[in-house]
Amino acid sequence: MLGYHFSKFDPNDDNKTPFEKLFDLFTELLQYTSGDAAEALHWLTQLDKQYKLTTKDYGIGDFIEDLKANGYLRENENDGSYKITSKTEQAIRKRSLDEIFGKMKKAKSGNHRTFKSGQGDEPNPEIRPYVFGDSPEAIDYTGSLKNAFINHGIDSLSMRESDLEIHETDFKSQTSTVLMIDISHSMILYGEDRITPAKKVAMALSELITTRYPKDTLDIVVFGNDAWQIQMKDLPYLEVGPYHTNTVAGLELAMELLRRRKNPNKQIFMITDGKPTCLKIGHKYYKNSFGIDSKILNRTLTLAGQLRKIKIPVITFMIADDPYLQSFVRNFTEVNGGKAFYSSLDGLGNYIFEDYEKNKRKTVR
């Protein structure tokens, strides 16, 4: 006989092995050490010393051996240095995805900004009367037969157009996204680590797209004095540099990448904490960190308008609460016709994922 077995709740008993518990912490630390395995293991050892994470039967040395045996860690035989593997990189992305989705509140319904639409490809529970032109595959035959019985009786059973019911369907648009990440020096200024949450969101978003929306594309661009594209596997190692903020270079590279994509729906997500402070003119850099420079601002707003003309919205996620900086974002968003979110570091993932998921779906009437 099947049944349920009830036992006393123990908050410390999560059914994880000692390796799994340490691995969760190790992958979290790797995001703060920019993928430096040795530094993460050093931090883990210090945490073990302070909080007694291990037992006499399973220590940090055992954990390191298990990491190597399971393909998460590679040791250089010449100098004894450690490097994480592609398997670990994927584990970090998956952890980031699970963490952000685990915290997410249910997304509110909203408009889907799509410029090309088509027939829905996924039924949902909503039912409506048949309208001429609806696909036969969308007919709810059980509900339609029930209507026929009620309307015409069993003796003279017939089915008419007025009896038919249709399952609503959702259209999943194919979307090409460029995620722009600001790696200027301000992302770690004033004792606040802004780059790690940005990296975590980027890793989670890349894992979401590759696993759940394989027809979508995601390109990742980082921008400081210049802008360049990085691969998904490079994200754990991303670091802030001694850079100014060349937003123009990031937008120009994002536009070029999206021009190559065949998907009809395109968008740019930009994570930044400040205003543009740099331009590259020829082989020289024009820089000004003191206020909003009109020369830099005008070039940035010109690009915002160009993106609007080709129907590429820029969704800006501002992770700073300075009203002066936010005024620039409002101006940029108005010219582009995109959207802006002013987010705390803790809420960044929620904003990005809710917006991405909301923009993926449209009910086809």
N, C-alpha and C positions, 0 to 999 in steps of 0.2 A: 504493500500500500504506500503510495506516495504521500508525502506530507512535508511539514516544515520543522526544522530544529532551531529552537531559540536558545541563545546563550547570552551571558552578560557582556555588555558593550565595553570594549577596551579601546580608547582612542589611540593608543600606541600600537595597536595590532592592525596593520594595513595589509597583511598577507604578502608583503614584499620580502624578497630575500635580502641578505646583507649587501650583496652586489648591486641589486636594483636600487636600494636606498642610496648607496654611495654614488651610483651612476647618475641618478637624478640630480644630485648636488654637483657632481663633476661637470655635467653638461651645462648647468646653470653658471658655474664659475667660468667655463670656457667663453661664455658670451661677454664676460667682463674683462677677460685677459686677451681678447681678440684672437682666440684660438691657440694661445700659448699653453701647450700641455704641461710643461714643466712648472710654470707659474701656477697653473690651476691645481696641480698636485701639491705644490708647496702650500697654497692656501688651504687645501683640503686637509693636509696634515696639521696645520695650525688650528683649524676648526675642530679636528678630532681631539687635539690636546686640550682644547678649552671645553668642549661639549660632550666628550666621550662618545663619539659616533660609532666606534668599533668595539669589538669584544675581544677577549683573550683567544677566542677561536678563529676570529677573522679580522685581520688588520689591514692597514693601507698597503703593505707589501703584497698581501694576497689579492687585494683589489687590483693592483697594477698588473700582476701576473694574469688575472682573469681578463683584464682589458686587452692585453696582448693576445691571449689565447682565443678570444672571441672576435679578433679583428678590428678592435676599436683604437688600438694604440700600436705605433710602430717605433721600435728602438733602433737607433743607428749603432751598428756594431763597432764602428771606428771610435766615436767619441761618447757613446752612451746617451745621446740626446733623444728626446721623445717627440714624436709628431702624431697628431690625430689623423685618422684615415677618412676616406670618403664615406664609410659607414657611420662614423661619428658625426660627420657633417650633416648627413641625412637625419640622424637621431636628434640633433640640435634643432633642425627645421621642424621636425615632427613635434618635438617638445614645445616649441614656440607656438605652433598651430594649436595644439591641445590646450595650452595655457590660455591663449587669447579666446578661443571658442568656449572654453570652460567658464570664462568670466563674462561672456557676452550676454546681455539681456536680449530678449527677443526683438528682432528688428521690426520697426513700425512699417506699415505699408506706405508706399509713396510712388511718385511718378518715376517711370523708367526713361531716362534720357537716351533714346535710341533713334537713329536717323534712318535706319533700314529695318523693316520688320517683315515677318512672314507668318506662315501657319504655325500654330502652337505645336510643341512636340512632347509635352508632358501633361497628362490629365490631372486635374485637381478635384476635390470633393464637391465643388459647386455645380449645381444643376440649373439649367435654364431651358425654356421652350425652343424648339427647332426654328431656325430662320433659313429661308432659301439661300443656298450657297454653302451651308455648313457641310463639313466632311462626313461621309457615312461612318467612318471609323470612330467618330466622336459620339455616336448615338448611344444612349444608355438604354439597352434593349429591355432590361428588366423593368425599369420604370415606365418605358413606353408601352410594354405589354400590359402592365398594371393599369395604365390610363385607358387602354383600349377596352379592357374588361369593364372598367367602371363606366366609361362613356357609352358603350354599345352593347354590353351584356354578352353572356357566353353563347346564347343561341344564335345571334347574328354577329359573331365576332368579325371585326374588320379593323384595320389600322389605317388611320388617316394622318395627314400632316400635322393636324392639331394635337394628335396624341404623342407625338415624338418629343423626347427630351434629349438634351445634349449635355455632355460633360464639358465644363469649361476647361480650356487647356492653357498652359503657360508656355510662352515663347522664351526660350533661352537664347539670348543674343550672343553671338561670338564677338568677343571684345579683345582688342589689343591695348595693353596698358604699359606705360612707361612709369616706373617708380623712380623719382628723383630724390636723392638723399644729400642733404647739406653736410659736408665734412669740414666746414670752416672751423677755425679755432674756437669760435664762440660756443660751439656745441659741447665744450667741456669747461667753459669759464664759470667763475663764481661758485665753484664747488658743486655744480650740478651736472650730472652725467646725462646728457641728452642723446648721445650717439648710441648707447646700448639699447634703449627702447626702440630707437629707429631701426637698428639692425634686427632686433627681435621681430618687429612687425614685418620687415622685408623678408625675413626667412619664413615666417608663418604664411605670408601672402604667396610666396613662391611655391611653398608646399601645397597650399590650397589649390592653386591654379593647375599645377602639374598632376595632382591626384584627382581633383573633382571636376575641373574644367579643362580637359586636355586639348580642346580645340581653341582655347584662348591662348594668348601669348603675353609674356611679361618680360620686358627689358628693364634692366636696372642701371641707372646712371648716377654717378656721384659727382659732385661739383664743389670746387674750392676756387683757386685762381683759374683753373681750367675745368673741363668736364671730360669724363671718359666713362666708357661702359665697363661694367664688371659682370662676371658670371655668378650664377647662383651659388656655386661652390666656394666663391671668394668671400661671401658675406660674413662668416664667422671671424675672418681675419681683418675686417675693415677697421681702420683707425682714423681718428681726426688728425689733420696736419696743420702746419703753421700757415693756414691759407686765409685769404679774404673770401668774399662770397660773390662769385661770378654767376649770377642767376641766368644771365643772357646765354652764356656758353652751355649751361645745362638745358635750357629750353631749345636752343638751336640743335643740339645733339638729339634731344627727344623727338623733335620734329623730323629730323632725318631718319631716325629709326622707324617712326610710324609711317613715313612715306613708303617704306619697303614692305609694310604689312598689308595683306590683302583683306583682312577683316574690315567690314564696313563701319564698325563702331570703334572709336579710338578715344583714349583719354590719358591724361597725365596726372599722377599723384605726386605732389611735391611736399616733402617734409623739410621744414626749415625753422629756424629760430630767430631770423632777423631779416634785415633789408639787404638788397644788393649793394655791394661796396666795391665792385671791381669790374672792369671791362678789358678785353684784349683788343688793342688797336694795332694792326700790323703785327710786329714782333714785340711790342711793348705793352706793359700793363698800366692801365689808368686806375688808380686806387684812391678812395676817399672813405674813411671810416667815420668821419665826423658829420653826422646828420645824413639826410637823404640828398645825394648829389643829383642835380637836375639832369646832367649829361647821362648818368647811369640810369636814372629813373625813366627818362624819355625813351631810351633804347629798350628798356625792359617792357614798358607799356606798349611800344610799337609791336613787339613780338606777341604780346597778349592779344592785341587786335588782329594780327595775322592769324593766330591760332583760332580765333573766333570765326574768321571768314571761312576757314576750312573745316569748321565744326569739330574742333578738338578742344573740349573743355579742360581747364586746369583746376583740379581740386586741391586746394592748399591746406595743409595741416600745420598751423602755427603753434609751436610748442614754447611760446613765451607770452607773458602776460603784460608786456609793456605796451600801453595804449599808443605810444608814438610808432612802434613797429607795426602794431595792428592796423594803424591807419594806412600804411603802405599796402597791406594785404587787401584791405577793403577797396582801395583804388584799383589795384591790379585785377581783382575779381570782377569789379564793375565793368572794366574794359573788356575782359575776356568773356564774361557771361558764364563763368564757372561757379564754383562754390568755395567757401572758406569755412574751416572749423578752427576754433581756438581751443586747444586741448591741453589738459595736463599730461604729464608723462604717463601716468597710470591709465588715462583714458584713451591714449592714442590708438591702440589696437582696436578698441571698440568702435571708434569713429570710422576708421578705414575699412574694417570688415563689414560693418553694417552698410556703409555706403556702397561697397563693391557688390555685396549680395543683393541689395535693393536694386541696383542698376542692372543686375543680371536677368531680372524677371519682369515680364509684362503679361498681364492677362489679355488673351485675345478674345475680343467680343464678336 
